[in-house]
Amino acid sequence: MIDTELIIALRNARFIAALTGAGISAESGLATFRDAQTGLWARFDPRELATPSAFARNPKLVWDWYAWRRERVAAAQPNAGHFALAELERRASDFMLITQNVDGLHQRAGGRKLVELHGNIGRVKCSREDTLVERWEAPAGEVPRCAHCGAPLRPDVVWFEEMLPEHAVAAAEDAVRRCDVLLVVGTSAEVYPAAALPAHAQRSGAIVVEINPNTTALSAAADHVLRGAAGAVLPALVAALD
Ligand code: NAD
């Protein structure tokens, strides 16, 4: 299944980078945005809740949705795909993981060299001052407010229509420019600017490997495509390096 040319490229790589999306956490029980939501949230389109305008219109709805997702993330466990990437980080001479995920599962699997492009759902910040807030209290039925300025608090994630943190974009671009191999795992490659990173890597001479059970916007351009779930393919790839 994994061709020899790819194994040799990974063994010889000085710098391995990986770009991950919601699909790598699917096997941990966290739904991708494109999967149907269940229960309470079935009637909402998550892409319409994850915007500044949704928060301005109905902060309580957006706060509650993130509180629900935060609980699900806290109850989830990293899966074999997250652990395999952490193992690859330990083996590679140089490594960088670029994630679009906000769930922190890479870190919980032991990943250390990583950049979070879209923030982290575990953190909360003031919606006006952008400062991180460690503790908050909310009167029943209300969105908690910043103790300093009184603005509503919000999750420290990047919403659709918002800019990504500059330092994160710079670190991701540096990694794709310098890497020899870029693994692209569990992303539809449709959300920009992350979706532009594989082409950037190829222009800089890297081999791009897609790991995904489904065809994506990247599939035709990828140098290698490994069709399958991250939790099966990534451990097999790491084992093949022995
Ligand atoms: P996406 O929902 O657009 O695409 C998910 C991709 O994962 C699809 O291509 C699908 O085929 C693939 N996939 C499904 N199961 C897989 C598996 N077991 N192994 C490998 N691939 C699998 O996700 P995206 O490209 O990350 O973009 C959506 C946006 O939503 C991102 O900005 C992301 O931050 C956010 N999001 C994050 C989380 C999370 O942190 N866990 C969850 C939902 C959405």
Residues whose N, C-alpha, C, O or C-beta is under 5 A from the ligand:
A	BS01	NAD	G21 A22 G23 I24 S25 A26 E27 L30 A31 T32 F33 R34 Q100 N101 V102 D103 H118 G186 T187 S188 A189 V191 I211 N212 P213 N214 T216 G228 A229 A230
